[in-house]
Amino acid sequence: MEHLCRKIGPRPAGGRAIQDARRFLTGELTAMGAADVHEEEVTVRLWHPGNPMLGLLQPDVRTFESVQCLFSAPGDLTAPLVNVAGGSHDDFDRLWPRATLAAALLEGHTIAGGKFVPLQMRIRLAAERGAAAVVLRGTDPTGRPVVRGQRPDG
């Protein structure tokens, strides 16, 4: 796990890292004496990294370093940014209809009210409530703020 997570790192489909992980795991299993180590061909959706940019147009024009979520739909969007906090049903109820057709600003990984709600469920809820996009706010392992953008239909 140390080698996969720290040396090879994230492994988006079709990328070099996934090929490195495949070779590493095949070698490890063979070295452990596995009798039938083989590969099977599968079809996958490929993710193509881009150069994402998140810009604030009002009240002050600013840009933010951002990371596009894997498998999110690309595109340009100009919409109000509405802070929906943790993105719970109550949060969306409180902000409806203001969050409709807006970019929903969600806290990345939070536990609200003692209950963990998986991020994909909160993104799906944003889509169901009419959000045009989701912007995730969180921190990376070093504690730096991170912003990730994703269209709910992506």
Backbone as CSV, one residue per row, in Angstrom:
resi,resn,N_x,N_y,N_z,CA_x,CA_y,CA_z,C_x,C_y,C_z
1,MET,0.817,-1.179,0.000,0.000,0.000,0.000,0.873,1.261,0.000
2,GLU,1.951,1.224,0.751,2.852,2.385,0.803,3.326,2.751,-0.603
3,HIS,3.760,1.740,-1.373,4.263,1.986,-2.716,3.148,2.512,-3.633
4,LEU,1.977,1.883,-3.580,0.864,2.315,-4.433,0.429,3.741,-4.111
5,CYS,0.285,4.034,-2.827,-0.262,5.337,-2.438,0.759,6.466,-2.501
6,ARG,1.966,6.206,-2.069,2.945,7.298,-1.973,3.860,7.404,-3.190
7,LYS,4.261,6.279,-3.760,5.180,6.317,-4.905,4.432,6.482,-6.228
8,ILE,3.368,5.700,-6.408,2.612,5.759,-7.667,1.561,6.862,-7.594
9,GLY,0.852,6.966,-6.476,-0.106,8.048,-6.279,-1.435,7.815,-6.965
10,PRO,-2.178,8.910,-7.220,-3.503,8.783,-7.852,-3.415,8.073,-9.193
11,ARG,-4.431,7.289,-9.507,-4.403,6.460,-10.705,-5.649,6.646,-11.552
12,PRO,-5.796,7.811,-12.203,-6.965,7.970,-13.074,-6.913,6.993,-14.244
13,ALA,-8.079,6.544,-14.667,-8.169,5.566,-15.750,-7.433,6.034,-16.989
14,GLY,-6.667,5.131,-17.582,-5.963,5.417,-18.829,-4.641,6.130,-18.659
15,GLY,-4.329,6.548,-17.433,-3.090,7.286,-17.202,-1.893,6.376,-16.986
16,ARG,-0.727,6.991,-16.968,0.511,6.224,-16.781,0.539,5.561,-15.399
17,ALA,0.023,6.251,-14.387,0.072,5.713,-13.031,-0.710,4.410,-12.908
18,ILE,-1.822,4.279,-13.604,-2.595,3.042,-13.521,-1.812,1.893,-14.159
19,GLN,-1.062,2.198,-15.215,-0.217,1.171,-15.836,0.922,0.774,-14.895
20,ASP,1.509,1.763,-14.215,2.566,1.473,-13.238,2.030,0.608,-12.104
21,ALA,0.819,0.913,-11.625,0.205,0.139,-10.548,-0.066,-1.290,-11.006
22,ARG,-0.546,-1.447,-12.240,-0.820,-2.780,-12.784,0.459,-3.608,-12.820
23,ARG,1.534,-3.013,-13.331,2.814,-3.737,-13.393,3.319,-4.079,-11.986
24,PHE,3.208,-3.130,-11.064,3.663,-3.356,-9.694,2.890,-4.505,-9.048
25,LEU,1.559,-4.471,-9.151,0.748,-5.505,-8.514,0.948,-6.875,-9.155
26,THR,1.091,-6.905,-10.472,1.372,-8.173,-11.153,2.680,-8.767,-10.635
27,GLY,3.706,-7.936,-10.502,4.995,-8.398,-9.980,4.907,-8.873,-8.544
28,GLU,4.174,-8.126,-7.708,4.028,-8.509,-6.298,3.300,-9.843,-6.149
29,LEU,2.198,-10.011,-6.890,1.443,-11.260,-6.802,2.262,-12.447,-7.295
30,THR,2.998,-12.241,-8.380,3.853,-13.309,-8.906,4.947,-13.663,-7.904
31,ALA,5.569,-12.644,-7.300,6.628,-12.864,-6.313,6.100,-13.589,-5.074
32,MET,4.821,-13.405,-4.752,4.220,-14.079,-3.592,3.813,-15.509,-3.916
33,GLY,3.986,-15.910,-5.197,3.707,-17.290,-5.561,2.314,-17.533,-6.120
34,ALA,1.597,-16.479,-6.495,0.270,-16.676,-7.088,0.421,-17.490,-8.370
35,ALA,-0.426,-18.499,-8.541,-0.280,-19.443,-9.647,-0.773,-18.886,-10.987
36,ASP,-1.816,-18.085,-10.981,-2.413,-17.648,-12.247,-2.625,-16.136,-12.240
37,VAL,-1.552,-15.389,-12.462,-1.637,-13.932,-12.526,-1.777,-13.561,-13.999
38,HIS,-2.888,-12.937,-14.353,-3.102,-12.548,-15.739,-3.888,-11.236,-15.781
39,GLU,-3.941,-10.635,-16.944,-4.660,-9.382,-17.129,-5.827,-9.620,-18.067
40,GLU,-6.871,-8.820,-17.874,-8.028,-8.875,-18.750,-8.265,-7.483,-19.314
41,GLU,-8.608,-7.421,-20.575,-8.859,-6.145,-21.225,-10.256,-5.650,-20.852
42,VAL,-10.348,-4.377,-20.482,-11.640,-3.765,-20.169,-11.719,-2.396,-20.842
43,THR,-12.933,-1.954,-21.082,-13.159,-0.635,-21.659,-13.452,0.341,-20.523
44,VAL,-12.771,1.483,-20.515,-12.983,2.487,-19.469,-13.149,3.867,-20.081
45,ARG,-13.871,4.731,-19.364,-13.939,6.135,-19.755,-12.623,6.786,-19.356
46,LEU,-12.033,7.519,-20.254,-10.773,8.173,-19.940,-11.016,9.588,-19.446
47,TRP,-10.199,9.998,-18.517,-10.236,11.360,-18.006,-9.021,12.078,-18.565
48,HIS,-9.243,13.249,-19.109,-8.151,14.032,-19.675,-7.948,15.272,-18.820
49,PRO,-6.827,15.343,-18.095,-6.611,16.497,-17.239,-6.521,17.778,-18.060
50,GLY,-7.054,18.827,-17.510,-7.014,20.123,-18.183,-6.312,21.148,-17.318
51,ASN,-6.606,22.395,-17.572,-6.037,23.486,-16.805,-7.194,24.260,-16.174
52,PRO,-7.791,23.709,-15.092,-8.978,24.349,-14.537,-8.657,25.684,-13.888
53,MET,-9.628,26.571,-13.934,-9.488,27.876,-13.318,-10.814,28.234,-12.687
54,LEU,-10.758,28.726,-11.483,-11.948,29.186,-10.806,-11.784,30.668,-10.572
55,GLY,-12.710,31.455,-11.078,-12.619,32.896,-10.939,-13.830,33.473,-10.245
56,LEU,-13.589,34.453,-9.409,-14.642,35.198,-8.753,-14.747,36.534,-9.470
57,LEU,-15.954,36.890,-9.926,-16.135,38.108,-10.700,-16.670,39.268,-9.863
58,GLN,-17.350,38.979,-8.757,-17.893,40.023,-7.893,-17.762,39.590,-6.454
59,PRO,-17.623,40.381,-5.461,-17.470,41.820,-5.547,-16.068,42.238,-5.993
60,ASP,-15.089,41.344,-5.852,-13.735,41.618,-6.322,-13.352,40.533,-7.308
61,VAL,-12.656,40.906,-8.370,-12.207,39.915,-9.343,-10.978,39.215,-8.767
62,ARG,-11.078,37.882,-8.628,-9.969,37.078,-8.123,-9.991,35.721,-8.813
63,THR,-8.849,35.098,-8.898,-8.788,33.723,-9.397,-8.234,32.846,-8.282
64,PHE,-8.604,31.571,-8.329,-8.189,30.627,-7.312,-7.537,29.424,-7.969
65,GLU,-6.508,28.894,-7.333,-5.928,27.632,-7.776,-7.010,26.573,-7.582
66,SER,-7.198,25.735,-8.575,-8.247,24.735,-8.461,-7.808,23.432,-9.101
67,VAL,-8.545,22.384,-8.797,-8.291,21.053,-9.332,-9.619,20.517,-9.836
68,GLN,-9.663,20.094,-11.093,-10.884,19.505,-11.631,-11.038,18.104,-11.067
69,CYS,-12.227,17.777,-10.601,-12.474,16.424,-10.087,-12.393,15.409,-11.219
70,LEU,-11.855,14.248,-10.908,-11.801,13.184,-11.897,-13.191,12.888,-12.418
71,PHE,-13.292,12.697,-13.705,-14.521,12.330,-14.403,-15.594,13.412,-14.359
72,SER,-15.247,14.640,-13.993,-16.249,15.699,-14.035,-16.310,16.276,-15.442
73,ALA,-17.465,16.786,-15.788,-17.672,17.311,-17.130,-16.967,18.654,-17.290
74,PRO,-16.259,18.855,-18.399,-15.596,20.141,-18.625,-16.600,21.177,-19.115
75,GLY,-16.234,22.426,-19.003,-17.085,23.476,-19.541,-16.896,24.782,-18.812
76,ASP,-17.407,25.826,-19.419,-17.363,27.151,-18.822,-18.724,27.444,-18.213
77,LEU,-18.726,28.105,-17.077,-19.960,28.424,-16.394,-19.804,29.758,-15.695
78,THR,-20.755,30.624,-15.881,-20.838,31.852,-15.106,-22.156,31.788,-14.350
79,ALA,-22.074,31.762,-13.021,-23.263,31.617,-12.189,-22.964,32.181,-10.809
80,PRO,-24.015,32.529,-10.075,-23.782,32.951,-8.687,-23.197,31.790,-7.889
81,LEU,-22.357,32.107,-6.923,-21.771,31.107,-6.027,-22.523,31.196,-4.706
82,VAL,-23.217,30.113,-4.341,-24.026,30.100,-3.131,-23.427,29.108,-2.149
83,ASN,-23.104,29.574,-0.944,-22.518,28.725,0.081,-23.611,27.868,0.702
84,VAL,-23.582,26.568,0.414,-24.567,25.647,0.972,-23.967,24.811,2.104
85,ALA,-22.896,25.319,2.701,-22.256,24.696,3.866,-21.967,23.218,3.593
86,GLY,-22.534,22.330,4.412,-22.274,20.902,4.242,-23.055,20.265,3.112
87,GLY,-24.068,20.961,2.588,-24.838,20.425,1.476,-25.879,19.405,1.895
88,SER,-26.408,19.553,3.119,-27.456,18.638,3.583,-28.805,19.062,3.002
89,HIS,-29.817,18.218,3.193,-31.179,18.585,2.774,-31.589,19.887,3.445
90,ASP,-31.297,20.020,4.735,-31.657,21.244,5.465,-30.954,22.464,4.883
91,ASP,-29.677,22.316,4.510,-28.934,23.437,3.927,-29.586,23.894,2.622
92,PHE,-29.928,22.935,1.764,-30.563,23.299,0.492,-31.966,23.864,0.721
93,ASP,-32.719,23.302,1.679,-34.056,23.828,1.982,-33.968,25.286,2.427
94,ARG,-32.975,25.589,3.254,-32.797,26.948,3.765,-32.478,27.927,2.643
95,LEU,-31.766,27.477,1.623,-31.302,28.371,0.560,-32.156,28.331,-0.705
96,TRP,-33.112,27.417,-0.779,-33.931,27.330,-1.977,-34.825,28.553,-2.056
97,PRO,-35.054,29.180,-3.197,-34.597,28.812,-4.540,-33.279,29.484,-4.938
98,ARG,-32.627,30.198,-3.998,-31.414,30.937,-4.346,-30.316,30.042,-4.907
99,ALA,-30.261,28.765,-4.481,-29.206,27.865,-4.953,-29.521,27.238,-6.309
100,THR,-30.743,27.439,-6.815,-31.115,26.892,-8.116,-30.343,27.623,-9.211
101,LEU,-29.759,26.873,-10.135,-28.950,27.383,-11.249,-27.699,28.113,-10.783
102,ALA,-27.309,27.934,-9.550,-26.088,28.545,-9.027,-24.990,27.493,-8.942
103,ALA,-23.772,27.941,-8.703,-22.679,27.037,-8.370,-22.739,26.866,-6.855
104,ALA,-22.962,25.649,-6.399,-23.104,25.362,-4.973,-21.722,25.180,-4.352
105,LEU,-21.400,25.988,-3.351,-20.129,25.877,-2.629,-20.341,24.939,-1.453
106,LEU,-19.698,23.755,-1.505,-19.828,22.733,-0.462,-18.529,22.585,0.307
107,GLU,-18.656,22.274,1.587,-17.484,21.866,2.353,-17.080,20.486,1.847
108,GLY,-15.778,20.265,1.625,-15.317,19.009,1.039,-15.681,17.779,1.828
109,HIS,-15.016,17.526,2.941,-15.293,16.334,3.742,-15.647,16.799,5.137
110,THR,-16.920,16.665,5.476,-17.393,17.110,6.775,-18.293,16.055,7.385
111,ILE,-18.436,16.129,8.681,-19.412,15.312,9.392,-20.369,16.299,10.034
112,ALA,-21.645,16.239,9.648,-22.635,17.178,10.155,-23.599,16.448,11.077
113,GLY,-23.779,16.976,12.270,-24.728,16.375,13.203,-24.362,14.959,13.595
114,GLY,-23.073,14.627,13.574,-22.632,13.292,13.946,-22.824,12.259,12.862
115,LYS,-23.268,12.676,11.673,-23.508,11.720,10.587,-22.665,12.101,9.386
116,PHE,-21.904,11.155,8.864,-21.096,11.384,7.666,-21.963,11.156,6.443
117,VAL,-22.014,12.153,5.563,-22.762,12.015,4.310,-21.736,12.009,3.181
118,PRO,-21.614,10.912,2.439,-20.610,10.833,1.378,-20.738,11.978,0.382
119,LEU,-19.601,12.420,-0.085,-19.531,13.558,-0.985,-20.379,13.352,-2.240
120,GLN,-20.334,12.170,-2.850,-21.102,11.932,-4.075,-22.597,12.073,-3.826
121,MET,-23.057,11.718,-2.630,-24.478,11.881,-2.317,-24.835,13.359,-2.223
122,ARG,-23.916,14.180,-1.674,-24.184,15.612,-1.563,-24.123,16.282,-2.933
123,ILE,-23.240,15.804,-3.816,-23.182,16.335,-5.182,-24.465,15.971,-5.923
124,ARG,-24.934,14.737,-5.747,-26.194,14.314,-6.380,-27.364,15.163,-5.867
125,LEU,-27.376,15.453,-4.557,-28.433,16.298,-3.996,-28.378,17.700,-4.605
126,ALA,-27.169,18.237,-4.804,-27.035,19.552,-5.448,-27.647,19.529,-6.844
127,ALA,-27.395,18.451,-7.585,-27.966,18.330,-8.932,-29.488,18.249,-8.865
128,GLU,-30.004,17.454,-7.926,-31.454,17.315,-7.782,-32.107,18.645,-7.412
129,ARG,-31.389,19.490,-6.672,-31.929,20.783,-6.259,-31.674,21.877,-7.293
130,GLY,-31.090,21.499,-8.447,-30.959,22.441,-9.549,-29.661,23.210,-9.632
131,ALA,-28.635,22.805,-8.884,-27.349,23.502,-8.962,-26.742,23.306,-10.347
132,ALA,-26.141,24.365,-10.880,-25.499,24.294,-12.191,-24.116,23.676,-12.096
133,ALA,-23.489,23.758,-10.923,-22.153,23.208,-10.699,-21.949,23.069,-9.203
134,VAL,-20.932,22.324,-8.832,-20.553,22.194,-7.429,-19.091,22.588,-7.306
135,VAL,-18.807,23.430,-6.335,-17.435,23.805,-6.011,-17.187,23.300,-4.602
136,LEU,-16.168,22.453,-4.450,-15.854,21.865,-3.149,-14.739,22.665,-2.492
137,ARG,-14.926,22.954,-1.231,-13.903,23.664,-0.481,-13.412,22.722,0.606
138,GLY,-12.109,22.539,0.691,-11.543,21.656,1.688,-10.070,21.976,1.875
139,THR,-9.322,20.995,2.375,-7.887,21.158,2.551,-7.182,19.932,2.011
140,ASP,-5.951,20.131,1.542,-5.143,18.986,1.125,-4.412,18.466,2.358
141,PRO,-3.656,17.373,2.232,-2.996,16.795,3.405,-2.030,17.751,4.125
142,THR,-1.564,18.796,3.447,-0.649,19.733,4.104,-1.405,20.841,4.820
143,GLY,-2.740,20.864,4.688,-3.539,21.889,5.346,-3.847,23.089,4.479
144,ARG,-3.326,23.117,3.223,-3.619,24.242,2.332,-5.063,24.152,1.863
145,PRO,-5.746,25.297,1.705,-7.103,25.250,1.153,-7.076,24.716,-0.275
146,VAL,-8.072,23.952,-0.632,-8.197,23.386,-1.979,-9.601,23.642,-2.462
147,VAL,-9.728,24.009,-3.739,-11.048,24.196,-4.333,-11.142,23.238,-5.512
148,ARG,-12.234,22.495,-5.571,-12.458,21.576,-6.690,-13.799,21.888,-7.297
149,GLY,-13.856,21.909,-8.614,-15.111,22.185,-9.301,-15.633,20.963,-10.008
150,GLN,-16.929,20.771,-9.985,-17.533,19.636,-10.688,-18.951,20.004,-11.088
151,ARG,-19.286,19.676,-12.315,-20.682,19.826,-12.729,-21.424,18.606,-12.204
152,PRO,-22.587,18.778,-11.598,-23.276,17.640,-10.999,-23.623,16.528,-11.973
153,ASP,-23.734,16.842,-13.265,-24.083,15.809,-14.237,-22.847,15.091,-14.757
154,GLY,-21.648,15.433,-14.267,-20.392,14.879,-14.781,-20.016,13.576,-14.177
